[in-house]
Amino acid sequence: MSMVQLMETDSISCQHSVSTYTRDSFDLHCHSYYEIYYIISGQVQYRVEGQAYRPEPYHILLIPAKAFHGVMVESTEVYERYAFHFLPELLTPQDRSLLLKPFQTGGTFFRVKEPEVFLQYCDSLLECSKLPPHLKETAIRCRLEALLTHIQCIQTPDSSRKSEEKQSVQNVLRYLNTHLQEPLTLESVSSHFFLSKNYLNHLFKEATGTTIGSYLCYKRAALAQQLLLDGVPASDAALASGFTDYSTFYRTYKKIFGHAPSQVQQKTFS
């Protein structure tokens, strides 16, 4: 069973979905969009940059652009959620730094205390699909800014203490993202953290669901995608995002996004 209500443009996708399908593995990926997930019901698990989240009803998960993430649906019970994917360019430059601040921690997760109020903000964005073209773009921007402002007002992040291993993985992730443009390998990273390759690989895969090599491919491809969207030539985007040669970049990009770098497009919602 599946039901989807959708409002979509080139720079934003708003979706209210209800389904009973299961997904027994994580669909791990990353891209250039900021994401807001509002869970109404269902047994699911999200992974965002090595952090695991098991949302209960009326929990919000904020995922920043280029974060490596995925979801696994663990039960056939009704899974209902609102999902918003948007490019930062939708926001005015002066509002961007303020309204996107809650996303900067790599994955923010908290419970909504007044669900009926938050639903009004979600539904108002979806209802933009019914507006005439000359009002739609302005309404989308205003209503997205209203939603993000409301999130700022109600945000109560989970303050549970991280385990030592989780903190280690977060340190590794921070290091990888800071050095994406360098020729990183499992050997060089394990040496930097004074860990054995086997232990680091096990620790990293357990937390993120993938290997360091695969993670770097996704993150570099997401960085290249953003550069391409900004008008940077493909060859320059490849070098600037850490790929050692264009052929490797081309194969990786096409495998991840399903099209060649020269065919970069804005609609890559997932």
Buried (B, 14 or more C-beta within 10 A) or exposed (E): EEEEBEBEBEBBBBBBBBBEEBBEEBEBBBBBBBBBBBBBBBBBBBBBBBBBBEBEEBBBBBBBBBBBBBBBBBEEEEBBBBBBBBBBEBBEEEBBEEBBBBBEBBBBBBBBEEBEEBBEBBBBBBBBBEBEEEEBBEBBBEBBBBBBEBBEEBBEEEEEEEEEEBEBBBEBBEEBBEBBEEEBEBEEBBEBBEBEBEEBBEBBBEBBBBEBEBBBBBBBBBBBBBBBBEEBEBEEBBBBBBBEEBEEBBEBBBEBBEEEBEEBEBEBBB
